[in-house]
Each structure stands twice: as structure tokens, then as C-alpha cells.
Amino acid sequence: MNVREAHRFFAADCFNRSWDLIDRDDRTREEDEEMLFASMASHYHWKQRDDYDETKASIAYWHTSRIYSLLGDGRSARDYAERCLAISKVDTVPVFYEAYAHEALARSQHVMGNEDLKDEAVAKVRELLAGIDRKEERDAIEADLKSL
């Protein structure tokens, strides 16, 4: 395996490992840490790839924000949600990712107990939903909003 293949492998492998941990309700403290580190490692390996772009950055920032929300660290979740939002407003990034950036922002505000700011972010997600053509994408966002 060459370096390019290694980055491709580890970007996906670390992302999938962190996602497996996200889906578990019975994580240990060590697994919480592994979930965060795997997300960060995934983003690092994505950045080394030739096909890294704003969409992949948006996904990576959203993913890390989601993990920080799960860990109860609203400030870090908000910071990554804001990075996600900034990169998602680029013309080359589909509106689906901008909607998810606002979902991450809503989730981070919820963790911090800022329900008014959470509601503002949710309203923005709902506004953006109108511009998303694919039903499965709209359904995914709706499901995540319900989990708030």
C-alpha cells in the first residue's frame, strides 16, 4: 500500500469507526475519546487526499461537531458547527450540507442550553429544506432534527 492508498483507507476507516461509536448508547469513557480521535484522524487523512474539497471538509466538521455534542461539549460543538457552516456556504457545496451545518449549530446550542438560538438554527434548516430535491436527504435531516 502506498501513501495515497493509506490516506484513502484511513480516512474511511477512522470515519466509519467513529460513526460506529456514535451509534452506540453504551460507550465507555475510553470509547468516547476514541470516537473523537477517530473523527479527527479521519479529517486529517481526508486533507491529505487529492480529492479533498469543501464538501468533504463540511462533512468532517459536521461529524466532529456532532461528536462534541454527544460528549456534552457545546462550545467545541459550536466551534466545529461554525467551521462547517463557513465552508458549506461555498458555491460548490450542495445546499444539503449547509442545512446540516445549521443542524449541527442547533444541536450545539441545545447542548449549551441556548434554546432560542437552537430554534433559530432549526428554522434555518427548515428554510433550506425547500432547496433539497432528494427525499432521502430531506428525510435524514428531518430525522436528525427530531432527535434534538
C-alpha positions in Angstrom: 0.0 0.0 0.0 1.4 3.4 -1.0 0.9 6.6 1.0 -2.1 7.8 -1.2 -3.8 4.4 -0.7 -3.1 4.6 3.1 -4.7 8.0 3.4 -7.7 6.8 1.4 -8.0 3.8 3.7 -7.6 5.6 7.0 -9.9 8.5 6.0 -12.7 6.0 5.6 -11.7 3.5 8.3 -11.4 6.2 11.0 -14.7 7.8 9.9 -16.5 4.5 10.0 -15.1 3.6 13.4 -16.2 7.0 14.9 -19.6 6.5 13.3 -19.9 3.0 14.8 -19.2 4.6 18.2 -21.7 7.5 17.6 -24.4 4.9 17.1 -23.7 3.2 20.5 -25.5 4.3 23.6 -23.3 2.4 26.0 -19.9 3.9 25.2 -17.2 3.9 27.8 -15.1 7.0 28.6 -12.3 5.5 26.6 -14.6 4.9 23.6 -15.8 8.5 23.8 -12.2 9.5 23.4 -11.6 7.0 20.6 -14.7 8.4 18.8 -13.3 11.9 18.9 -9.8 10.9 18.0 -11.0 8.7 15.1 -13.1 11.7 13.7 -10.1 14.0 13.9 -7.8 11.3 12.3 -10.3 10.8 9.5 -10.3 14.5 8.7 -6.5 14.6 8.7 -6.3 11.7 6.3 -9.0 13.3 4.1 -7.0 16.5 3.9 -4.0 14.5 2.5 -6.0 13.2 -0.4 -6.1 14.7 -3.9 -9.9 14.7 -3.8 -10.3 16.7 -0.6 -12.7 19.6 -1.2 -15.2 21.9 0.6 -17.8 19.2 0.7 -15.5 16.7 2.4 -14.5 19.5 4.8 -18.1 20.2 5.6 -18.8 16.6 6.3 -15.7 16.3 8.6 -16.5 19.5 10.5 -20.1 18.4 10.9 -19.0 15.0 12.1 -16.7 16.4 14.8 -19.4 18.9 15.9 -21.8 16.0 16.3 -19.3 14.1 18.4 -18.6 17.1 20.7 -22.4 17.5 21.1 -22.7 13.8 22.1 -19.9 14.4 24.6 -21.7 17.4 26.1 -19.1 19.9 25.0 -21.3 22.5 23.5 -18.7 25.1 22.9 -16.4 22.8 20.9 -19.5 21.5 19.1 -20.5 25.1 18.2 -16.9 25.9 17.0 -16.9 23.0 14.6 -20.5 23.7 13.5 -19.4 27.3 12.7 -16.5 25.9 10.7 -18.9 23.6 8.9 -21.3 26.5 8.1 -18.5 28.7 6.8 -17.2 26.1 4.4 -20.7 24.9 3.4 -21.7 28.4 2.1 -19.2 28.0 -0.8 -21.0 27.7 -4.2 -19.5 24.3 -4.9 -21.1 22.7 -1.8 -24.7 21.5 -2.2 -27.4 23.1 0.0 -27.8 19.8 1.8 -24.5 20.3 3.6 -25.4 23.9 4.6 -28.6 22.6 6.1 -26.6 20.1 8.0 -24.3 22.8 9.2 -27.2 24.6 10.7 -28.4 21.3 12.2 -25.0 21.0 13.9 -25.3 24.6 15.1 -28.8 23.9 16.5 -27.5 20.8 18.3 -24.6 22.6 19.8 -26.8 25.4 21.1 -29.2 22.8 22.6 -26.3 21.2 24.5 -25.4 24.7 25.8 -29.0 25.3 26.9 -29.5 28.1 24.4 -32.9 27.1 23.2 -33.7 30.4 21.4 -30.5 30.1 19.3 -31.3 26.4 18.7 -34.7 27.3 17.4 -33.2 29.9 15.1 -30.8 27.4 13.6 -33.7 24.8 13.2 -35.7 27.4 11.4 -32.8 28.0 9.0 -32.6 24.2 8.4 -36.3 24.1 7.6 -35.9 27.1 5.2 -33.1 25.3 3.4 -35.0 22.0 3.2 -37.1 23.6 0.4 -34.0 23.7 -1.8 -33.1 20.0 -1.3 -34.5 17.8 -4.1 -33.6 14.4 -2.9 -36.2 12.9 -0.5 -33.7 10.7 1.3 -31.6 13.8 2.1 -34.6 15.7 3.4 -35.7 12.7 5.5 -32.2 12.3 7.0 -32.2 15.9 8.1 -35.7 15.7 9.5 -34.8 12.6 11.5 -31.8 14.4 13.0 -33.9 17.4 13.9 -36.4 15.1 15.7 -33.5 13.7 17.8 -33.0 17.2 19.2 
